[in-house]
Amino acid sequence: MNAAVSVRGLTKRYGDVTALRGVDLEIRPGEVFAILGPNGAGKTTTVEILEGHRDRDAGTVSVLGVDPRRPTRRWRARTGIVQQAADDMAEVTVREVVRHFATYYPRPRDPDEVIEQVGLAGKADARIPALSGGQRRRLDVALGIVGDPELLFLDEPTTGFDPEARRRFWDLIRGLEGTTVLLTTHYLEEAEALADRVAVIVHGRIVAEGDPRTLGGRASARATVAWADGEVETDTPAATVVELARRYGGEVPRLTVTRPSLEDTYLRLIEERSGP
Ligand SMILES: Nc1ncnc2c1ncn2[C@@H]1O[C@H](COP(=O)(O)OP(=O)(O)OP(=O)(O)O)[C@@H](O)[C@H]1O
């Protein structure tokens, strides 16, 4: 099957600043793909070029088979963008704005169902200025999905969400079966919960890419066995635990066995590649 997104040698400069230095990406249909990277790495620039909102200096880009430099109305209707649009809308209600956005699309989803899905059913008749920050972001998500897009762009979608709203949002994204999702996030836990694949971008270059569970050799990294009186790194954690259990004559107090988290791996990658 053709890639949903295919990017080769993407380069972008802003005056003296080179924001992207030859980015290659391939996103498969139906996949949730997360772009991770420190502030200023080039994530938003990449996403906005793919959305057709910024031009590029070099490289080839295909998004659902179309070069976003030459967007068509039909193509726009097949993509969904979660942006902070709700900020401009004053005295209308949540239901009114979601219904209004639905009219832009040829095959929209049911607006009331979408409102329910993003957890705003209790606020459907509230006016936008009366929403909290997190509720506005949920409305942004509703506006992004009401057109039932094939490809959904989510640029830092859960910034400002409380933990429960974040979990709900994850369930919502997991429920969008068949939709390709391109996500940027600073929450490594979010990437791990949602993404089939992640790419780590540093100074405009992709420095690592793959399944978040195995990124950067995570799965084969040594395990740390820790307990009340000590801690060891080992390739054979099971043997260590058996030995500890024998020593304690049963349960080992405060026993944990861990491998590097996605955040540990990410921070190591960033440190290695950031340099002076
Ligand atoms: N309109 C612009 N004009 C000039 N420089 C820009 C512009 N937009 C972005 N940049 C620069 O390009 C680089 C990449 O920015 P970008 O916004 O893509 O990063 P990001 O990874 O999304 O960062 P963050 O995590 O902070 O959102 C940064 O050095 C930034 O200062």
The ligand as a Tripos MOL2 file, in Angstrom:
@<TRIPOS>MOLECULE
LIG
   31    33     1     0     0
SMALL
NO_CHARGES

@<TRIPOS>ATOM
      1 N1          8.5470   31.8150   11.5570 N.pl3     1 LIG1
      2 C1          9.7950   31.5930   11.9460 C.ar      1 LIG1
      3 N2         10.7730   32.5080   11.6850 N.ar      1 LIG1
      4 C2         12.0420   32.2920   12.0650 C.ar      1 LIG1
      5 N3         12.4730   31.1870   12.7110 N.ar      1 LIG1
      6 C3         11.5610   30.2470   12.9960 C.ar      1 LIG1
      7 C4         10.1890   30.4050   12.6360 C.ar      1 LIG1
      8 N4          9.5200   29.3050   13.0430 N.ar      1 LIG1
      9 C5         10.4280   28.5030   13.6320 C.ar      1 LIG1
     10 N5         11.6550   29.0620   13.6130 N.ar      1 LIG1
     11 C6         12.9110   28.4560   14.1260 C.3       1 LIG1
     12 O1         13.0410   27.1710   13.5430 O.3       1 LIG1
     13 C7         13.4910   26.2170   14.5000 C.3       1 LIG1
     14 C8         12.4800   25.0830   14.6120 C.3       1 LIG1
     15 O2         11.2780   25.5730   15.1700 O.3       1 LIG1
     16 P1          9.9810   24.6830   15.3960 P.3       1 LIG1
     17 O3          8.8840   25.5760   15.8360 O.co2     1 LIG1
     18 O4          9.7270   23.8390   14.1940 O.co2     1 LIG1
     19 O5         10.4600   23.7480   16.6050 O.3       1 LIG1
     20 P2          9.6400   22.7200   17.5150 P.3       1 LIG1
     21 O6         10.4100   21.4470   17.5010 O.co2     1 LIG1
     22 O7          8.2250   22.6580   17.0970 O.co2     1 LIG1
     23 O8          9.7680   23.4010   18.9440 O.3       1 LIG1
     24 P3          8.7880   23.4110   20.2470 P.3       1 LIG1
     25 O9          8.9560   22.0840   20.9020 O.co2     1 LIG1
     26 O10         9.3900   24.5070   21.0650 O.co2     1 LIG1
     27 O11         7.4100   23.6930   19.7780 O.co2     1 LIG1
     28 C9         13.7040   26.9980   15.7920 C.3       1 LIG1
     29 O12        15.0730   27.3540   15.8520 O.3       1 LIG1
     30 C10        12.8410   28.2220   15.6220 C.3       1 LIG1
     31 O13        13.3690   29.3150   16.3270 O.3       1 LIG1
@<TRIPOS>BOND
     1     1     2 1
     2     2     3 ar
     3     2     7 ar
     4     3     4 ar
     5     4     5 ar
     6     5     6 ar
     7     6     7 ar
     8     6    10 ar
     9     7     8 ar
    10     8     9 ar
    11     9    10 ar
    12    10    11 1
    13    11    12 1
    14    11    30 1
    15    12    13 1
    16    13    14 1
    17    13    28 1
    18    14    15 1
    19    15    16 1
    20    16    17 2
    21    16    18 1
    22    16    19 1
    23    19    20 1
    24    20    21 2
    25    20    22 1
    26    20    23 1
    27    23    24 1
    28    24    25 2
    29    24    26 1
    30    24    27 1
    31    28    29 1
    32    28    30 1
    33    30    31 1
@<TRIPOS>SUBSTRUCTURE
     1 LIG1         1 GROUP 0 **** ****
